Amino acid sequence: MERQEALVQAAYELLAERGFEGLRTRDVAAKVGVNVATLHYYYPTKEKLIRGVVGYAMGRFRTTLQPAGSPGEQLRAHFAGIRRLARTDPDLFVVMGELAMRGRRDRAIAAIVRDVDVAWEKTLAALLRHAAKEGAIAKPAKPDELAGLIVATLKRTESGRPSAARAGTPYRVAASGSNRAVKWRSCGGSSTIRYPRSSDALFATASTTSIT
């Protein structure tokens, strides 16, 4: 098990350093001090190795979820944890960004990334519902959509932008002209996803969900 974990961590580090195109199994094996045959014993395909990397990354994200406290406190802790990871482990967002970009051309990788997104969105939607139920935030009209929007915004802003990520600040929901926008602001700029005015109900409730 220790060797498997070492291979996954090596792949994670090389992926962050070189990107997906520069990830070579022989380099992963060499970094751990084993031959390629040993790597293939644990991970017969590159896809299985990538699944291991994603599992490792998700373990890092799970540290932002605290089992104790009220729903509102758990929600605040989750966003605070994301900001902490952006400062202390920017490679995490680089890796997930690399996988997301590769997924545009590789269906297998896209499926892995989507599984991760779905799990994150479900967790966040549940936190939003529970926080709204206790009165910590206004009740979102569509918590599943809001969760998906927040996840997409976070990924767009933090992936591949470690300098901006380190200085990240909480997301805000804002109105602008005929559109509604969700922004994750940082000193390096802001990422915006715009939705039409028909989504007013969603953003009207989301605006009180700002986590500070």
Buried (B, 14 or more C-beta within 10 A) or exposed (E): EEBBEBBBBBBBBBBBEEBBEEBBBEBBBBBBEBEBEBBBEBBEEBBEBBBBBBEBBBEBBEEBEEEEEEBBBBBBBBBBBBBBBBEEBBBBBBBBBBBBBBBEEBEBBBEBBEEBBEEBBEBBBBBBBBBBEEEBBBBBBBBBBBBBBBBBBBBBBBBBBBEBBBEBEBBBBBEEEEBBBBBBBBEBEBBBBEBEEEBEEBBBBBBEBEBE
